[in-house]
Amino acid sequence: MSINFNQPAKYYFGVTIVKGNAELIVSQVIANNRTINIPVYQRRYSWRREQLERFVADLKTAYANQRERYFFGSLILNATGDTSTVDVIDGQQRLTTVSLFLIAIRDFLGSSDVDYQRVNEMFLIDRFDRDSVAKNRLHPVPGDEEQYVDVLVNGMSAADTIFKSTYAYFWNVLQQGDLTVREWLSLLEQRLQVMNIVVDQYDDAQLIFESLNSTGMNLTESDKIRNFLLMGLKGDQQAAAFQLWQQNERLVGSEELSRFYRQYLTSLARSSKPVKENEIYSDYRRYVGLTKDFDQIAQLKKEQAAAKLFAEITAPATVAIKDQRVKSLLIRLGHLNNDILVPYLLQVFAKTRDGALSADQLVEVLRVLLAYLARRLFIGVPTTGLNLLFAALDRQVEHYVDQAKVDYVEGLKLVLTQIVKENKRFPTDQSLKDALVEKDYYHMSSMSLWFILDELNNASGEEQDLFDAAQSGKYSIEHIMPRVVNSSWQKALGTDWRLVHNVWLNRLANLTLTGFNGQMSNRPYIEKRDMADGYRKSGIKLNQWVAQFDKWDEATLQERQADLLTRALTVWPRPNVSTQLATDDPNSWDTLDMILEANPTGTKPVAFSFVDDQVVQIKSWTDLYNQLIDLLWDADPSNFFAMANSDESLVKHVNEVEADQRYRQLGDSDVAVYAGGDSAWSRVQHIKRLLAGSDHGLSEVNVKTRKVNHS
């Protein structure tokens, strides 16, 4: 398919039709606009060497192949307001780069050259501008404009900035002499072409902006959210919103903005699932930006409140937190590197801020979470599914707070010890004891082992920060009984030294932290204990406990193992829950995909759980089908509208349902779902299709079944 760049092109975005003209970016776009303004909601200039080299290489190829035009992507300009000014909706990176190349060409030509004044006045400055000292035609965003003007005025004498480095790069390109300076200028003026789209409504601009692909750097999810929030505002409102955005950016860090929005959106509990990384903006627009009476300023203020909490939760060591108990617990939780916990903590911290939870309750919640996650790490339980658990945990706790008439902390303990499925329940004391006997701790991740030893070291008394010391390289993992046993160690271990060595080598009882691993090597235990930097003189409390013995054999290892268990049970206590609810036998549960594979005919479902592990009692496959549909509808109705608009026969618009068809209307909507009587196998097949339409799968649904006795 060929494109005639000499004819206007039409672009269709929804019901909007806009015309785009193929234009030369320098001699038509830049030259024809006195002032080109990059609005405050745009990101700052960010092209690096990779983009610059690609740009120059492409221009050289276009010249060598004698191509009449080189297409440089699309520009979207907003021409509302002053006729002498345009706002750049998309393409600011390319416009800024071309302008810097033109500055380099102008300066390389020298003020005595006939083209110096032409390049300067046609493309770089607006001599009619009475407001700007430098009369610069291009106005980048605040913070960038000063640096750009510095290069425009001072060239190679400008301060070192990204604008100066880009200018210097183009200067070096001109010096290399592959093309003459006039050949480069001719390329920019006569061959560098863009599809220039000019619109006169911000809403249209945003839709086009989201739809077009360009050769520049991809926008982050937070970039898209910023543009969405600020594009529809003008004047003082836009300035106020931009100031709030900058404050929020400083609170969480510019590199963390997309992560913040992902966790923030998940914490809003708009869906039963965590927000996906590539759907942050689309979910934001759907669940926040398109709500009734949406107000950008008010929303940014809400996000600022959440950003303050996010900063406390994710960077407690660098943020002022009044309650030192909270600060210490957050730092310890941070050592676990559990990002999946953040949405739930945002909800809990918001409750405390708003007075729904006391400071003491918040501390207790953090202690429960630390013990829960630490125990799971200690016994080696995979984290699979915990993101789903924490995304829905607050709703689940609130449900049992109401049902069991308990406070929030008791509700949390109840859910984690009794309600969630067996593989997600709070590990028992026996499971910790078994792990000490069975688990190879030496080959777990270093950070996990540092965390465990740090926590056990601080089980009683003054805290010592072993984790950070190990992370900085001050300490490393030490085998007390070495990996290679010499004759003195064989003698110390006794006649069964091989068995003792094989069994105990990588158990936690034989591991510690030391700053002198190399010096200790495989020396006898007494030497390790009494050497200048040995266990006896160690500042680490765990090592001081080890130093009380006169030998290191199986009996000593048994004593240390018992001590470590006592420490673990002390530092990570299992909640003592007074409220007891009826629980189900976990051995009778299977995922729906396994049930479908085995054929559900002849079975009757009695309970199911989906996404958040809350157990729902049911009476039949039809009951499961209907209740699951209601959960999916409550989580995201738009999926059902999409299915109704497709060829999915299970979901139809109400006016499409014939009188003799059995469909059930969903809420007050115009959408209905199939409700006819079918076999168990067919019901599960229907569920599979509806789950797929809502971006779920059969493996996410757990069902408890029993055999049907027909005798």
BALUM-920998 format. One line per 4 residues: number of its first residue (from 1); for each residue x, y, z of C-alpha. Coordinates in steps of 0.2 Angstrom, whole numbers. Example, Ala and Ser with C-alpha at 12.3 -4.5 7.8 and 13.67 -1.06 7.14 Angstrom:
BEGIN
1) 62,-22,39 ~ 68,-5,36
END
This chain:
BEGIN
1) 0,0,0 ~ 7,17,-5 ~ 4,34,3 ~ 2,50,-7
5) 10,62,5 ~ 4,77,-6 ~ -14,73,-2 ~ -23,76,15
9) -26,60,25 ~ -41,56,36 ~ -39,48,53 ~ -54,40,61
13) -54,39,80 ~ -72,34,87 ~ -83,47,79 ~ -70,60,77
17) -63,63,59 ~ -48,74,58 ~ -37,78,43 ~ -18,76,43
21) -7,84,30 ~ 10,78,25 ~ 22,93,29 ~ 40,97,30
25) 44,99,48 ~ 56,113,46 ~ 51,123,31 ~ 32,121,34
29) 28,117,52 ~ 41,126,61 ~ 43,141,49 ~ 24,144,48
33) 21,145,67 ~ 28,160,76 ~ 27,151,93 ~ 27,133,97
37) 23,129,115 ~ 25,113,123 ~ 12,112,137 ~ 16,109,155
41) 8,92,155 ~ 21,85,143 ~ 36,76,149 ~ 53,84,148
45) 65,82,134 ~ 73,64,135 ~ 81,59,119 ~ 97,50,122
49) 112,45,111 ~ 102,29,104 ~ 88,40,97 ~ 100,53,90
53) 111,40,81 ~ 96,32,74 ~ 89,49,68 ~ 106,54,60
57) 108,36,52 ~ 91,37,44 ~ 94,54,37 ~ 111,48,29
61) 102,33,22 ~ 88,45,14 ~ 102,56,7 ~ 112,41,0
65) 97,33,-8 ~ 91,50,-15 ~ 74,48,-7 ~ 63,63,-10
69) 56,62,7 ~ 60,55,24 ~ 45,52,35 ~ 48,57,53
73) 32,51,62 ~ 17,62,66 ~ 14,78,75 ~ -2,83,84
77) -4,102,86 ~ -18,111,95 ~ -21,128,86 ~ -35,135,98
81) -33,152,105 ~ -20,164,98 ~ -17,161,80 ~ 1,164,81
85) 3,150,94 ~ 1,131,93 ~ 2,119,107 ~ 11,102,104
89) 0,87,109 ~ 12,74,103 ~ 29,76,94 ~ 38,87,106
93) 54,76,107 ~ 56,76,88 ~ 53,95,87 ~ 65,99,101
97) 78,87,93 ~ 76,96,76 ~ 78,113,83 ~ 94,108,92
101) 101,102,76 ~ 96,118,68 ~ 105,128,81 ~ 121,118,78
105) 120,121,59 ~ 117,139,62 ~ 132,141,74 ~ 143,130,63
109) 139,141,48 ~ 145,156,58 ~ 137,173,59 ~ 145,179,43
113) 137,166,32 ~ 123,171,21 ~ 111,157,28 ~ 115,161,47
117) 102,175,48 ~ 89,165,38 ~ 90,149,49 ~ 90,160,65
121) 75,170,60 ~ 64,158,50 ~ 66,143,62 ~ 74,147,79
125) 68,164,85 ~ 52,175,82 ~ 59,193,80 ~ 41,200,84
129) 41,192,101 ~ 40,205,114 ~ 39,194,129 ~ 54,182,128
133) 71,189,130 ~ 79,176,119 ~ 64,177,107 ~ 64,158,105
137) 51,151,94 ~ 51,134,103 ~ 45,135,121 ~ 49,119,130
141) 41,114,147 ~ 46,124,163 ~ 63,118,168 ~ 68,113,150
145) 65,130,143 ~ 80,138,152 ~ 92,125,147 ~ 86,126,129
149) 88,145,128 ~ 105,143,136 ~ 110,132,121 ~ 101,144,109
153) 110,159,115 ~ 127,152,121 ~ 130,136,110 ~ 145,126,116
157) 148,138,130 ~ 131,133,138 ~ 130,124,154 ~ 131,105,154
161) 113,98,151 ~ 104,86,140 ~ 101,100,128 ~ 120,104,128
165) 125,86,125 ~ 112,84,110 ~ 119,101,103 ~ 137,94,105
169) 132,78,97 ~ 125,87,81 ~ 141,98,81 ~ 152,82,80
173) 141,75,66 ~ 144,91,56 ~ 163,91,60 ~ 164,73,53
177) 161,79,36 ~ 151,64,29 ~ 139,78,22 ~ 142,96,21
181) 133,108,33 ~ 123,114,18 ~ 118,96,13 ~ 112,93,31
185) 102,109,31 ~ 94,104,14 ~ 90,87,21 ~ 81,95,36
189) 72,109,26 ~ 67,99,10 ~ 66,80,14 ~ 61,78,33
193) 43,76,33 ~ 29,73,46 ~ 11,69,46 ~ 5,86,54
197) -12,84,62 ~ -20,100,68 ~ -35,98,80 ~ -45,111,89
201) -52,101,103 ~ -42,94,118 ~ -53,79,119 ~ -50,74,101
205) -31,78,104 ~ -31,65,118 ~ -39,52,108 ~ -27,54,94
209) -13,55,105 ~ -17,38,113 ~ -19,30,96 ~ -4,35,86
213) 12,26,86 ~ 28,36,83 ~ 47,33,82 ~ 51,42,98
217) 52,34,116 ~ 37,26,123 ~ 26,35,135 ~ 25,27,153
221) 8,23,160 ~ 10,38,172 ~ 14,49,157 ~ -2,45,150
225) -11,48,166 ~ -3,65,168 ~ -8,70,150 ~ -26,64,153
229) -27,74,169 ~ -20,90,162 ~ -25,91,144 ~ -43,95,147
233) -38,110,158 ~ -33,128,153 ~ -25,143,161 ~ -25,144,180
237) -33,127,182 ~ -20,118,172 ~ -6,127,182 ~ -14,122,198
241) -16,104,193 ~ 2,103,186 ~ 9,110,203 ~ -1,96,212
245) 6,83,199 ~ 24,89,203 ~ 21,88,221 ~ 15,70,220
249) 30,66,209 ~ 42,72,222 ~ 33,62,235 ~ 35,45,226
253) 49,49,214 ~ 47,51,196 ~ 54,33,192 ~ 41,26,204
257) 25,35,198 ~ 19,21,187 ~ 21,8,201 ~ 12,20,213
261) -3,21,201 ~ -3,2,199 ~ -4,0,218 ~ -16,15,221
265) -28,8,208 ~ -28,-9,215 ~ -31,-2,233 ~ -47,6,226
269) -54,-11,225 ~ -63,-8,208 ~ -59,-26,203 ~ -55,-42,212
273) -38,-43,203 ~ -22,-33,204 ~ -20,-20,190 ~ -8,-26,176
277) 7,-16,172 ~ 2,-13,154 ~ -16,-8,159 ~ -13,5,172
281) -18,20,161 ~ -33,11,154 ~ -39,6,171 ~ -36,23,178
285) -47,31,164 ~ -60,18,166 ~ -62,17,185 ~ -57,35,189
289) -57,47,174 ~ -73,42,167 ~ -83,42,183 ~ -98,55,185
293) -93,72,190 ~ -74,68,188 ~ -64,83,194 ~ -45,83,190
297) -40,95,204 ~ -50,85,217 ~ -43,69,211 ~ -25,75,211
301) -28,80,229 ~ -34,62,233 ~ -19,55,225 ~ -8,66,235
305) -15,59,251 ~ -12,41,244 ~ 6,46,238 ~ 10,52,256
309) 5,35,262 ~ 14,26,248 ~ 30,35,252 ~ 29,29,270
313) 25,11,266 ~ 39,9,252 ~ 53,20,259 ~ 50,21,278
317) 69,24,281 ~ 69,40,272 ~ 52,47,277 ~ 47,55,294
321) 35,43,303 ~ 30,48,321 ~ 27,31,327 ~ 43,22,328
325) 35,5,330 ~ 27,8,313 ~ 43,13,305 ~ 52,-2,312
329) 39,-14,306 ~ 38,-6,289 ~ 57,-7,287 ~ 57,-26,292
333) 43,-29,280 ~ 53,-20,266 ~ 67,-33,268 ~ 54,-46,262
337) 53,-36,246 ~ 34,-40,245 ~ 27,-27,233 ~ 11,-37,232
341) 7,-31,250 ~ 7,-12,246 ~ -11,-11,240 ~ -17,-18,256
345) -6,-7,266 ~ -13,8,257 ~ -30,3,263 ~ -25,0,281
349) -15,16,282 ~ -30,26,275 ~ -41,18,288 ~ -29,24,302
353) -27,41,294 ~ -46,43,294 ~ -48,37,311 ~ -56,20,307
357) -41,11,315 ~ -31,16,330 ~ -12,18,330 ~ -11,2,341
361) -22,-8,329 ~ -11,-2,314 ~ 4,-9,323 ~ -4,-25,327
365) -10,-27,309 ~ 9,-25,303 ~ 14,-37,316 ~ 2,-50,310
369) 7,-47,292 ~ 26,-48,296 ~ 23,-65,305 ~ 12,-72,291
373) 25,-68,277 ~ 40,-72,287 ~ 33,-89,292 ~ 29,-93,274
377) 47,-88,269 ~ 54,-98,283 ~ 46,-114,278 ~ 48,-111,259
381) 30,-109,253 ~ 29,-101,236 ~ 21,-84,235 ~ 9,-89,220
385) -8,-81,222 ~ -3,-69,236 ~ -6,-55,225 ~ -24,-60,223
389) -26,-63,241 ~ -19,-45,246 ~ -29,-37,232 ~ -45,-42,240
393) -40,-45,259 ~ -47,-29,265 ~ -65,-33,258 ~ -63,-50,265
397) -58,-44,283 ~ -72,-31,283 ~ -85,-45,278 ~ -80,-56,293
401) -79,-40,305 ~ -97,-39,301 ~ -102,-57,301 ~ -92,-62,317
405) -94,-45,326 ~ -76,-43,329 ~ -64,-29,327 ~ -53,-27,312
409) -37,-35,319 ~ -47,-50,325 ~ -55,-51,308 ~ -38,-51,299
413) -32,-65,311 ~ -48,-74,307 ~ -46,-73,289 ~ -28,-78,288
417) -30,-93,300 ~ -47,-100,296 ~ -55,-93,280 ~ -42,-93,266
421) -38,-109,257 ~ -26,-121,266 ~ -11,-116,255 ~ -13,-98,260
425) -16,-101,278 ~ -5,-94,292 ~ 9,-107,294 ~ 8,-118,310
429) 21,-119,324 ~ 24,-137,318 ~ 27,-132,300 ~ 41,-121,307
433) 48,-135,317 ~ 47,-147,302 ~ 56,-134,291 ~ 71,-133,303
437) 73,-152,301 ~ 70,-153,282 ~ 74,-137,273 ~ 91,-132,265
441) 93,-114,270 ~ 110,-111,263 ~ 103,-112,245 ~ 89,-100,247
445) 91,-82,241 ~ 104,-73,251 ~ 92,-59,255 ~ 79,-71,262
449) 93,-79,273 ~ 99,-62,279 ~ 81,-57,284 ~ 79,-74,293
453) 95,-72,303 ~ 92,-54,306 ~ 75,-57,313 ~ 80,-72,324
457) 95,-62,331 ~ 83,-48,336 ~ 70,-60,344 ~ 74,-53,361
461) 82,-37,367 ~ 91,-24,358 ~ 90,-24,339 ~ 105,-26,328
465) 103,-22,309 ~ 112,-37,302 ~ 101,-36,286 ~ 108,-20,280
469) 126,-25,285 ~ 125,-41,275 ~ 118,-31,260 ~ 132,-19,261
473) 145,-34,261 ~ 150,-32,279 ~ 144,-49,284 ~ 142,-66,274
477) 134,-83,277 ~ 146,-94,287 ~ 145,-113,289 ~ 150,-117,307
481) 153,-135,303 ~ 162,-132,286 ~ 158,-139,269 ~ 174,-148,268
485) 178,-157,285 ~ 196,-161,289 ~ 202,-174,301 ~ 200,-163,316
489) 182,-160,312 ~ 179,-179,308 ~ 186,-183,325 ~ 175,-170,333
493) 159,-176,324 ~ 162,-194,329 ~ 161,-211,320 ~ 145,-206,311
497) 154,-189,304 ~ 148,-192,286 ~ 130,-194,291 ~ 130,-179,303
501) 139,-169,290 ~ 127,-174,276 ~ 111,-171,287 ~ 116,-155,296
505) 127,-145,284 ~ 114,-134,276 ~ 102,-134,290 ~ 99,-117,298
509) 106,-123,314 ~ 123,-124,306 ~ 123,-107,298 ~ 127,-89,304
513) 133,-72,299 ~ 151,-67,300 ~ 163,-54,293 ~ 177,-66,293
517) 171,-81,283 ~ 188,-82,274 ~ 199,-82,290 ~ 188,-95,298
521) 187,-107,283 ~ 187,-125,289 ~ 196,-122,306 ~ 191,-132,321
525) 176,-125,331 ~ 187,-120,346 ~ 198,-110,335 ~ 183,-102,326
529) 176,-98,343 ~ 192,-91,351 ~ 201,-82,337 ~ 203,-63,337
533) 188,-61,327 ~ 179,-77,332 ~ 161,-81,338 ~ 166,-76,357
537) 171,-59,352 ~ 158,-56,339 ~ 145,-42,341 ~ 131,-53,334
541) 120,-60,347 ~ 117,-76,338 ~ 136,-79,337 ~ 138,-76,356
545) 125,-89,359 ~ 135,-101,348 ~ 151,-97,358 ~ 144,-105,374
549) 149,-122,369 ~ 165,-132,370 ~ 162,-143,355 ~ 151,-143,339
553) 143,-160,336 ~ 126,-167,333 ~ 120,-164,351 ~ 126,-146,350
557) 117,-144,333 ~ 101,-151,341 ~ 102,-138,355 ~ 104,-124,342
561) 90,-130,332 ~ 79,-129,347 ~ 85,-112,351 ~ 81,-106,333
565) 64,-113,334 ~ 60,-104,351 ~ 66,-88,343 ~ 56,-90,327
569) 40,-93,338 ~ 44,-78,348 ~ 47,-66,334 ~ 34,-72,322
573) 19,-78,334 ~ 4,-86,326 ~ -12,-77,330 ~ -22,-84,344
577) -40,-82,338 ~ -54,-84,350 ~ -68,-84,336 ~ -70,-101,328
581) -79,-103,311 ~ -84,-119,303 ~ -70,-124,290 ~ -70,-135,275
585) -60,-151,272 ~ -46,-144,260 ~ -43,-161,253 ~ -60,-161,244
589) -56,-145,234 ~ -51,-145,216 ~ -49,-131,203 ~ -62,-130,189
593) -50,-135,175 ~ -46,-151,184 ~ -64,-155,187 ~ -68,-152,169
597) -54,-163,164 ~ -61,-177,175 ~ -79,-173,170 ~ -90,-166,183
601) -105,-177,179 ~ -110,-186,194 ~ -104,-173,206 ~ -112,-159,216
605) -103,-143,221 ~ -106,-138,239 ~ -94,-123,240 ~ -82,-112,229
609) -69,-98,230 ~ -64,-86,217 ~ -50,-74,216 ~ -50,-68,235
613) -52,-85,242 ~ -68,-81,251 ~ -78,-97,252 ~ -96,-96,245
617) -108,-110,249 ~ -118,-117,234 ~ -131,-130,231 ~ -129,-135,213
621) -119,-131,197 ~ -133,-119,192 ~ -130,-110,208 ~ -111,-110,205
625) -114,-103,187 ~ -126,-89,193 ~ -116,-84,208 ~ -99,-83,198
629) -108,-73,185 ~ -113,-60,198 ~ -95,-59,205 ~ -89,-56,188
633) -102,-43,184 ~ -99,-34,201 ~ -80,-34,197 ~ -81,-27,179
637) -98,-25,170 ~ -89,-18,154 ~ -83,-36,150 ~ -101,-42,148
641) -105,-27,137 ~ -90,-32,126 ~ -96,-50,125 ~ -114,-44,121
645) -107,-34,107 ~ -97,-49,100 ~ -104,-66,94 ~ -104,-73,111
649) -121,-81,112 ~ -120,-83,131 ~ -122,-64,133 ~ -135,-54,123
653) -143,-37,124 ~ -160,-38,131 ~ -169,-33,115 ~ -160,-47,106
657) -167,-61,118 ~ -182,-70,110 ~ -197,-74,120 ~ -194,-93,121
661) -176,-91,127 ~ -170,-92,144 ~ -159,-77,149 ~ -156,-68,165
665) -155,-49,165 ~ -139,-42,174 ~ -144,-28,186 ~ -153,-14,178
669) -143,-15,162 ~ -148,-20,144 ~ -137,-35,145 ~ -143,-53,149
673) -134,-69,152 ~ -139,-87,147 ~ -149,-96,161 ~ -155,-111,153
677) -154,-129,161 ~ -139,-139,156 ~ -128,-153,162 ~ -114,-151,174
681) -102,-153,160 ~ -110,-139,149 ~ -112,-127,164 ~ -93,-128,167
685) -90,-125,148 ~ -101,-110,149 ~ -91,-104,165 ~ -75,-106,155
689) -81,-95,141 ~ -88,-81,153 ~ -71,-82,163 ~ -61,-80,147
693) -72,-65,142 ~ -67,-57,159 ~ -49,-61,158 ~ -49,-76,170
697) -47,-94,169 ~ -54,-110,176 ~ -39,-113,187 ~ -44,-97,197
701) -60,-105,203 ~ -59,-118,217 ~ -74,-130,220 ~ -78,-142,233
705) -88,-156,227 ~ -96,-172,233 ~ -101,-188,224 ~ -120,-189,220
709) -128,-205,227 ~ -142,-210,215 ~ -146,-227,223
END
